[in-house]
């Protein structure tokens, strides 16, 4: 505390000197600056002494949507941190690097169309407008296809597998060198139609009646790895498939594609049960389960809602963590920042960003062109844009929404600053000079 007292005495002396030269108004500003810094130091000490309590983790089965089994993740019981978008961040890890996806084909997959269709999905899911939704959670719009291996000897048996059996299938593929142990990977066990699965986590539940797939994490060979189960919906097309015929003409592939996307989205944003979920424990994909948004007719006459690579798919929507939150199959966000706040504002066409005077974000249709207009406030002028594809002769910013975009609008003072006065003022400013810049500018004719 002695050092803090010495700092306060120095601050008072500095303020007195500053007042004698620039008057009480500037002195009051200096006093606020010093007091704010002292408060910050004390708050930092208090925060460092605050104890942290471990939070118990448990698994739970999410409620089924529209009478269908849930495609589930895992839930943590913890106090929610509101983000204003209908889903909360709980302080844990997310996959901030592109995840590598591995398939383990368990059972009889001989000459199945899924062997081609589903790896094709992973190759084109990352980088899509659809997976870009995960970018609103801080997850990159990218995935790496790591390849697949077969467990056609039924290493954990036939019939019904337990949750522990699924872990053993992953562990076996790593132990025998078929797959690497990768903490930034998602291992998905895809079972053939002759395999059932019970959760076996101390909770009731089984494939087809309670869920269509799940993801989790566990320690395997000393590392925390992330894996999941994707059941074959031909066992129960009325439960785990939207339609008995899909855009790729294969019931298993078309229905599993949606479940796979669901589990990848949730693993990337909530890999260790302490990432993103809402107050009811629902992860991002849970919030949009069995909703598909706008659809169109695929070439074979069935319903689809997105085209990835050379294929059409019918894949559930995901929760957009922006603009209050909503379910969607695509998202491209435009972030507009006005520097400095209070100097002007920005509006967009099409509408969505209106009189933005700070930092604003809005989603626009992928591929669309957005035009931004900057309007200075009284006493300021618009200077220039940063981040536009082009600027019109009238000073409007234009860009094509080819992905997430960000622009900055720069405004400047319309009145002339007396530079000599400003330099003299800043020379007498106390410790935190950045807090004195506005006051010195005002005293010397600028804004």
ChimeraX attribute file (.defattr): number of C-alpha atoms within 10 A of each C-alpha:
attribute: neighborCount
match mode: 1-to-1
recipient: residues
	/A:1	7
	/A:2	7
	/A:3	8
	/A:4	12
	/A:5	11
	/A:6	10
	/A:7	13
	/A:8	15
	/A:9	12
	/A:10	14
	/A:11	19
	/A:12	16
	/A:13	12
	/A:14	19
	/A:15	22
	/A:16	15
	/A:17	16
	/A:18	21
	/A:19	17
	/A:20	11
	/A:21	12
	/A:22	15
	/A:23	12
	/A:24	14
	/A:25	10
	/A:26	21
	/A:27	22
	/A:28	14
	/A:29	16
	/A:30	27
	/A:31	17
	/A:32	13
	/A:33	19
	/A:34	23
	/A:35	13
	/A:36	11
	/A:37	14
	/A:38	16
	/A:39	10
	/A:40	12
	/A:41	12
	/A:42	12
	/A:43	11
	/A:44	11
	/A:45	10
	/A:46	10
	/A:47	9
	/A:48	8
	/A:49	8
	/A:50	8
	/A:51	6
	/A:52	6
	/A:53	6
	/A:54	6
	/A:55	11
	/A:56	8
	/A:57	14
	/A:58	11
	/A:59	16
	/A:60	17
	/A:61	21
	/A:62	20
	/A:63	16
	/A:64	17
	/A:65	15
	/A:66	10
	/A:67	9
	/A:68	20
	/A:69	24
	/A:70	26
	/A:71	29
	/A:72	30
	/A:73	28
	/A:74	25
	/A:75	25
	/A:76	20
	/A:77	16
	/A:78	14
	/A:79	11
	/A:80	17
	/A:81	15
	/A:82	13
	/A:83	14
	/A:84	12
	/A:85	15
	/A:86	19
	/A:87	26
	/A:88	22
	/A:89	20
	/A:90	20
	/A:91	11
	/A:92	13
	/A:93	16
	/A:94	22
	/A:95	20
	/A:96	15
	/A:97	15
	/A:98	16
	/A:99	24
	/A:100	18
	/A:101	22
	/A:102	23
	/A:103	24
	/A:104	22
	/A:105	21
	/A:106	22
	/A:107	21
	/A:108	17
	/A:109	17
	/A:110	10
	/A:111	8
	/A:112	13
	/A:113	15
	/A:114	20
	/A:115	15
	/A:116	11
	/A:117	16
	/A:118	17
	/A:119	19
	/A:120	16
	/A:121	22
	/A:122	23
	/A:123	17
	/A:124	19
	/A:125	22
	/A:126	20
	/A:127	15
	/A:128	19
	/A:129	22
	/A:130	22
	/A:131	23
	/A:132	24
	/A:133	29
	/A:134	23
	/A:135	19
	/A:136	18
	/A:137	22
	/A:138	15
	/A:139	20
	/A:140	20
	/A:141	23
	/A:142	20
	/A:143	20
	/A:144	16
	/A:145	19
	/A:146	18
	/A:147	13
	/A:148	17
	/A:149	14
	/A:150	17
	/A:151	20
	/A:152	14
	/A:153	11
	/A:154	15
	/A:155	13
	/A:156	18
	/A:157	11
	/A:158	12
	/A:159	11
	/A:160	14
	/A:161	19
	/A:162	16
	/A:163	15
	/A:164	13
	/A:165	18
	/A:166	22
	/A:167	22
	/A:168	16
	/A:169	19
	/A:170	25
	/A:171	17
	/A:172	16
	/A:173	17
	/A:174	16
	/A:175	15
	/A:176	9
	/A:177	9
	/A:178	14
	/A:179	20
	/A:180	13
	/A:181	20
	/A:182	16
	/A:183	15
	/A:184	19
	/A:185	24
	/A:186	25
	/A:187	25
	/A:188	25
	/A:189	25
	/A:190	24
	/A:191	24
	/A:192	22
	/A:193	18
	/A:194	13
	/A:195	20
	/A:196	18
	/A:197	23
	/A:198	20
	/A:199	22
	/A:200	14
	/A:201	13
	/A:202	8
	/A:203	11
	/A:204	11
	/A:205	17
	/A:206	19
	/A:207	28
	/A:208	25
	/A:209	15
	/A:210	22
	/A:211	26
	/A:212	27
	/A:213	29
	/A:214	26
	/A:215	24
	/A:216	24
	/A:217	19
	/A:218	13
	/A:219	11
	/A:220	17
	/A:221	11
	/A:222	8
	/A:223	12
	/A:224	15
	/A:225	23
	/A:226	24
	/A:227	24
	/A:228	26
	/A:229	26
	/A:230	25
	/A:231	28
	/A:232	26
	/A:233	25
	/A:234	21
	/A:235	17
	/A:236	16
	/A:237	17
	/A:238	13
	/A:239	20
	/A:240	30
	/A:241	23
	/A:242	21
	/A:243	16
	/A:244	18
	/A:245	18
	/A:246	23
	/A:247	22
	/A:248	21
	/A:249	13
	/A:250	16
	/A:251	21
	/A:252	26
	/A:253	25
	/A:254	27
	/A:255	26
	/A:256	24
	/A:257	21
	/A:258	23
	/A:259	28
	/A:260	26
	/A:261	21
	/A:262	27
	/A:263	27
	/A:264	25
	/A:265	22
	/A:266	28
	/A:267	30
	/A:268	27
	/A:269	28
	/A:270	27
	/A:271	27
	/A:272	23
	/A:273	26
	/A:274	21
	/A:275	23
	/A:276	29
	/A:277	27
	/A:278	21
	/A:279	15
	/A:280	13
	/A:281	23
	/A:282	23
	/A:283	30
	/A:284	31
	/A:285	26
	/A:286	27
	/A:287	21
	/A:288	21
	/A:289	25
	/A:290	24
	/A:291	17
	/A:292	20
	/A:293	15
	/A:294	12
	/A:295	13
	/A:296	13
	/A:297	12
	/A:298	19
	/A:299	12
	/A:300	11
	/A:301	11
	/A:302	19
	/A:303	20
	/A:304	23
	/A:305	19
	/A:306	22
	/A:307	15
	/A:308	18
	/A:309	12
	/A:310	8
	/A:311	16
	/A:312	22
	/A:313	23
	/A:314	25
	/A:315	26
	/A:316	24
	/A:317	28
	/A:318	29
	/A:319	25
	/A:320	27
	/A:321	23
	/A:322	20
	/A:323	15
	/A:324	11
	/A:325	14
	/A:326	15
	/A:327	21
	/A:328	18
	/A:329	22
	/A:330	19
	/A:331	27
	/A:332	23
	/A:333	23
	/A:334	21
	/A:335	16
	/A:336	25
	/A:337	21
	/A:338	22
	/A:339	17
	/A:340	14
	/A:341	14
	/A:342	15
	/A:343	22
	/A:344	25
	/A:345	27
	/A:346	22
	/A:347	18
	/A:348	20
	/A:349	13
	/A:350	13
	/A:351	12
	/A:352	15
	/A:353	19
	/A:354	14
	/A:355	15
	/A:356	20
	/A:357	23
	/A:358	18
	/A:359	15
	/A:360	18
	/A:361	17
	/A:362	16
	/A:363	19
	/A:364	21
	/A:365	17
	/A:366	16
	/A:367	13
	/A:368	12
	/A:369	15
	/A:370	18
	/A:371	18
	/A:372	24
	/A:373	17
	/A:374	25
	/A:375	19
	/A:376	20
	/A:377	16
	/A:378	11
	/A:379	13
	/A:380	18
	/A:381	18
	/A:382	19
	/A:383	13
	/A:384	15
	/A:385	19
	/A:386	14
	/A:387	15
	/A:388	19
	/A:389	11
	/A:390	15
	/A:391	17
	/A:392	9
	/A:393	7
	/A:394	7
	/A:395	15
	/A:396	16
	/A:397	24
	/A:398	19
	/A:399	20
	/A:400	18
	/A:401	19
	/A:402	14
	/A:403	19
	/A:404	20
	/A:405	17
	/A:406	16
	/A:407	19
	/A:408	19
	/A:409	26
	/A:410	21
	/A:411	24
	/A:412	18
	/A:413	18
	/A:414	15
	/A:415	12
	/A:416	11
	/A:417	17
	/A:418	14
	/A:419	13
	/A:420	9
	/A:421	15
	/A:422	19
	/A:423	13
	/A:424	12
	/A:425	21
	/A:426	16
	/A:427	11
	/A:428	17
	/A:429	22
	/A:430	24
	/A:431	15
	/A:432	12
	/A:433	15
	/A:434	12
	/A:435	16
	/A:436	19
	/A:437	15
	/A:438	13
	/A:439	19
	/A:440	23
	/A:441	20
	/A:442	13
	/A:443	16
	/A:444	18
	/A:445	15
	/A:446	20
	/A:447	19
